[in-house]
Amino acid sequence: MRLHRLAPIATLLLLPLALDAQAPARAPRQLTADDYAQAERRLGQTTFGLVSGTASQVTWLPDGRFWYRAATPEGATFLLVDPKKKTRAPAFDHAAMAAALAGHGASGQGGAAAFGSFALSADGSALTLSWGKDRWRCDRAGTACTALSPRPDVPPDASLSPDSSTAVFIRDHNLWAKQPSSGWRPSSPPTG
């Protein structure tokens, strides 16, 4: 192909760039309080309650069952699934658990689904959870909850893993992790 045939095509392709270069510079848009309010209405914590049916990561149990947290129109619920029996049911009595914890003066808010995780006992009859800054051991029926004493080797601002094997907290803008036998250390970045 000869260059004189490509010239009209190149002109058509480059013309918008040339015209845009001659246009006056636009001032950056000034955001208003209404713009910020509109953006805030679209944040996850605002819209999460509008979506139901979403599920959290699955936590597998040694016996082959698993539990997960699901968003519902009423808030959230924990479900226990037994793939062998093909059953799915609430992991515990949510209303009774919230009442039992509130009756003991637990410092959390938002019902039993306010905690993000729990550890199920080996026999499946009880669970350990963190509610606010307190740790509790409750039966699955939610009729009896016992406050667990704080661990002396864990700072009060640390978050414990569901099985209480690891505690994490923030110090000097770093995430620190503690396993009872290893002492405090900065947590390692994920590999992969």
C-alpha positions as CSV (number, residue, x, y, z in Angstrom):
1,M,0.0,0.0,0.0
2,R,1.3,3.4,-0.8
3,L,1.7,6.2,1.7
4,H,-0.6,8.6,-0.1
5,R,-3.5,6.1,0.5
6,L,-2.7,6.0,4.3
7,A,-2.6,9.7,4.8
8,P,-6.4,10.2,4.8
9,I,-6.9,7.4,7.3
10,A,-4.1,8.8,9.6
11,T,-5.7,12.2,9.4
12,L,-9.1,10.9,10.5
13,L,-7.5,8.9,13.4
14,L,-5.3,11.8,14.6
15,L,-7.9,14.6,14.1
16,P,-9.7,14.1,17.5
17,L,-6.3,14.3,19.3
18,A,-5.4,17.5,17.6
19,L,-8.8,19.1,18.4
20,D,-8.6,18.0,22.0
21,A,-5.2,19.5,22.4
22,Q,-6.6,22.9,21.3
23,A,-9.5,22.8,23.7
24,P,-9.1,25.0,26.8
25,A,-7.9,23.1,29.9
26,R,-10.7,21.9,32.2
27,A,-10.6,22.7,35.8
28,P,-10.8,19.7,38.1
29,R,-14.4,19.1,39.4
30,Q,-14.9,20.3,42.9
31,L,-16.7,17.7,45.0
32,T,-19.5,18.8,47.3
33,A,-20.9,17.4,50.5
34,D,-23.8,15.9,48.4
35,D,-21.3,14.0,46.3
36,Y,-19.7,12.6,49.4
37,A,-23.1,11.7,50.9
38,Q,-24.1,9.9,47.7
39,A,-20.8,7.9,47.7
40,E,-21.3,7.0,51.4
41,R,-24.8,5.6,50.6
42,R,-23.1,3.2,48.3
43,L,-20.4,1.9,50.7
44,G,-20.5,-1.8,51.8
45,Q,-21.6,-1.2,55.3
46,T,-24.6,0.7,54.0
47,T,-25.6,-1.6,51.2
48,F,-24.8,-5.0,52.9
49,G,-28.2,-5.1,54.6
50,L,-29.9,-4.8,51.2
51,V,-28.4,-8.0,49.9
52,S,-29.4,-11.3,51.3
53,G,-28.2,-14.8,50.5
54,T,-24.5,-14.1,50.5
55,A,-22.3,-16.5,52.4
56,S,-19.0,-16.2,54.2
57,Q,-16.0,-18.5,53.9
58,V,-16.8,-22.1,54.9
59,T,-15.2,-23.4,58.1
60,W,-14.7,-27.2,57.9
61,L,-15.0,-29.3,61.1
62,P,-12.9,-32.5,61.7
63,D,-15.9,-34.7,61.3
64,G,-16.6,-33.5,57.7
65,R,-19.4,-31.0,58.5
66,F,-18.9,-27.3,58.0
67,W,-20.5,-24.0,59.0
68,Y,-20.8,-20.6,57.4
69,R,-22.3,-17.2,58.0
70,A,-25.1,-16.2,55.6
71,A,-26.7,-12.8,55.2
72,T,-30.5,-12.9,55.6
73,P,-33.1,-10.1,55.6
74,E,-33.1,-10.3,59.4
75,G,-29.4,-9.8,59.6
76,A,-27.1,-12.8,59.6
77,T,-27.3,-16.5,60.6
78,F,-24.8,-19.2,61.1
79,L,-25.6,-22.5,59.3
80,L,-24.2,-25.9,60.0
81,V,-24.1,-28.3,57.0
82,D,-23.6,-32.1,57.1
83,P,-22.8,-33.1,53.5
84,K,-23.1,-36.8,54.3
85,K,-26.7,-36.5,55.7
86,K,-27.5,-33.7,53.2
87,T,-28.7,-31.4,56.0
88,R,-28.4,-27.7,56.7
89,A,-29.7,-26.1,59.9
90,P,-28.9,-23.2,62.1
91,A,-25.6,-23.9,64.0
92,F,-27.2,-22.8,67.2
93,D,-30.3,-21.0,68.5
94,H,-29.5,-17.4,67.6
95,A,-32.2,-15.7,69.6
96,A,-31.5,-17.7,72.7
97,M,-27.8,-17.1,72.3
98,A,-28.3,-13.3,72.0
99,A,-30.6,-13.4,75.1
100,A,-28.2,-15.5,77.1
101,L,-25.2,-13.2,76.3
102,A,-27.2,-10.0,77.0
103,G,-28.5,-11.5,80.2
104,H,-24.9,-11.9,81.4
105,G,-24.1,-8.3,80.5
106,A,-22.0,-9.1,77.5
107,S,-20.6,-6.0,75.9
108,G,-21.4,-6.8,72.3
109,Q,-24.4,-5.5,70.3
110,G,-26.4,-6.7,67.3
111,G,-27.7,-10.1,68.3
112,A,-25.9,-13.4,68.2
113,A,-24.8,-12.8,64.6
114,A,-22.7,-9.8,65.7
115,F,-19.7,-12.0,66.1
116,G,-18.0,-13.1,63.0
117,S,-16.8,-16.5,64.0
118,F,-16.9,-19.2,66.6
119,A,-15.2,-22.4,67.5
120,L,-17.3,-25.5,67.9
121,S,-16.3,-28.0,70.6
122,A,-15.1,-31.4,69.5
123,D,-18.3,-33.1,70.5
124,G,-20.4,-30.3,68.9
125,S,-22.3,-29.4,72.0
126,A,-20.8,-26.0,72.8
127,L,-19.1,-23.1,71.1
128,T,-16.6,-20.5,72.0
129,L,-17.0,-17.0,70.7
130,S,-15.9,-13.4,71.1
131,W,-18.6,-10.9,71.8
132,G,-17.3,-7.3,72.0
133,K,-14.2,-7.5,74.1
134,D,-15.3,-10.6,76.0
135,R,-14.9,-14.3,75.3
136,W,-17.7,-16.8,76.1
137,R,-18.4,-20.5,76.1
138,C,-22.0,-21.3,75.4
139,D,-24.0,-24.4,74.8
140,R,-25.6,-24.7,71.3
141,A,-29.1,-24.3,72.7
142,G,-28.1,-20.8,74.0
143,T,-29.3,-21.7,77.5
144,A,-26.0,-21.4,79.4
145,C,-23.1,-19.1,78.7
146,T,-20.0,-18.8,80.8
147,A,-17.5,-15.9,80.6
148,L,-14.0,-17.1,79.9
149,S,-11.3,-15.3,81.8
150,P,-8.9,-13.2,79.7
151,R,-5.7,-15.0,78.9
152,P,-2.8,-13.4,80.7
153,D,-0.5,-13.7,77.7
154,V,-2.9,-11.9,75.4
155,P,-3.2,-8.1,75.4
156,P,-6.7,-6.7,76.0
157,D,-6.8,-5.1,72.5
158,A,-5.9,-8.4,70.6
159,S,-8.3,-10.5,68.6
160,L,-8.2,-14.2,69.2
161,S,-8.7,-16.8,66.5
162,P,-11.8,-19.0,66.9
163,D,-9.7,-21.8,68.4
164,S,-7.8,-19.4,70.6
165,S,-4.4,-20.6,69.2
166,T,-3.4,-17.2,67.8
167,A,-4.0,-13.7,68.8
168,V,-3.4,-10.6,66.6
169,F,-3.2,-6.9,67.2
170,I,-1.8,-3.7,65.7
171,R,1.3,-2.1,67.1
172,D,3.3,0.7,65.3
173,H,1.2,0.3,62.1
174,N,2.1,-3.4,61.9
175,L,-0.1,-6.4,62.4
176,W,1.4,-8.7,65.1
177,A,0.5,-12.3,65.9
178,K,1.1,-14.4,69.0
179,Q,1.0,-18.1,69.4
180,P,1.3,-19.0,73.1
181,S,4.6,-20.8,72.8
182,S,6.3,-18.5,70.2
183,G,6.0,-14.9,71.6
184,W,5.0,-11.8,69.8
185,R,6.3,-11.2,66.3
186,P,5.2,-9.2,63.2
187,S,2.9,-11.4,61.1
188,S,4.2,-12.7,57.9
189,P,2.7,-11.5,54.6
190,P,0.7,-14.1,52.8
191,T,2.7,-16.2,50.3
192,G,1.4,-17.3,47.0
